[in-house]
Amino acid sequence: MKKIDGETILRKLGEAIGLDEESFPPLSSRSVFEMLVATVLSQNTSDKNTARTVRGLRETIGITPESIYNAGLRELKSAIRSSGLYNVKARVLKKLARIVIKNYGGNIERVLEKPLDEARRELMSLPGVGPKTADVMLLFAGGKKTFPIDTHVFRVSRRLGLIGLRDGYEEAREKLMKTFPPDSYLEAHLLLIEHGRKTCRAKKPLCRRCVLLEYCSFGQIFLKGKSEKA
Ligand code: SF4
C-alpha cells in the first residue's frame, strides 16, 4: 500500500473536487460573535434548525453582544425556542454576551489579533466554545495556522490512516497540522469535508470512484468485503 502525503491529498482531491472562490467563506457576512451564537444554538439540533433559529433571533432581538445582553431572559428564550434546550442556551448566550462586553469591549474580534495559542485558549474559555469552534474562528476569521476537525475530517483522516483510530481532537489536530503544509490548512480542511460529504460518506462510502483508493487500505478492504458478499 502506497503511503499518502498531504501534498498528494491536496492535489488529488483538488482536481476531483475543484474548490472555487465561493468555497472559501471569509465570514464577512457573519461576525465572529454571530458565529459563536450559532455554535451555542447548534447544540443538539440540526443545521437547518440552527439556521432558522439564527434568522429568527436576528430579526427579533438582533445578534450583537449588546442586544443579547439587554434582552429579557424570557424574550430571549422565546426567540430561540425552535433550537431546543432553550432554557440552557438562553443562559449561555447571556453569559457569553456579558463576557464579550466586559472583557473585550463588545468586540470579540480583538481575540483574533493575539498569538494563536493565546487566542485559542481565550476562545475555548468562553461558554459554549470547544476546540472545533475556536479553530474554525481562528482559521476562517483570523487567518491563523490551525486545523479545525469536524466529523467528516475525523472520518476521512482515520480511514486514510492520517490519524489513529483512538486519537482525540488535540492529537488529530497536531497530526493533520504536520501532514499538510501550513499555507494549505484552509484548503485541506475544506477538501476533506467535501470529500467526506460526497464520497467518503459515513455509511456506504463510494470507494470505487474515490481518487484516493490506491492509498487507502480501509477502502480496499471495504470493497473486497463487498465483492466477497456479492
Ligand atoms: S477509498 Fe473509500 S474509505 Fe478510502 S478515502 Fe476513498 S472513499 Fe474514503
Residues whose N, C-alpha, C, O or C-beta is under 5 A from the ligand:
A	BS01	SF4	R159 T199 C200 P205 L206 C207 C210 L212 L213 C216 F218 G219
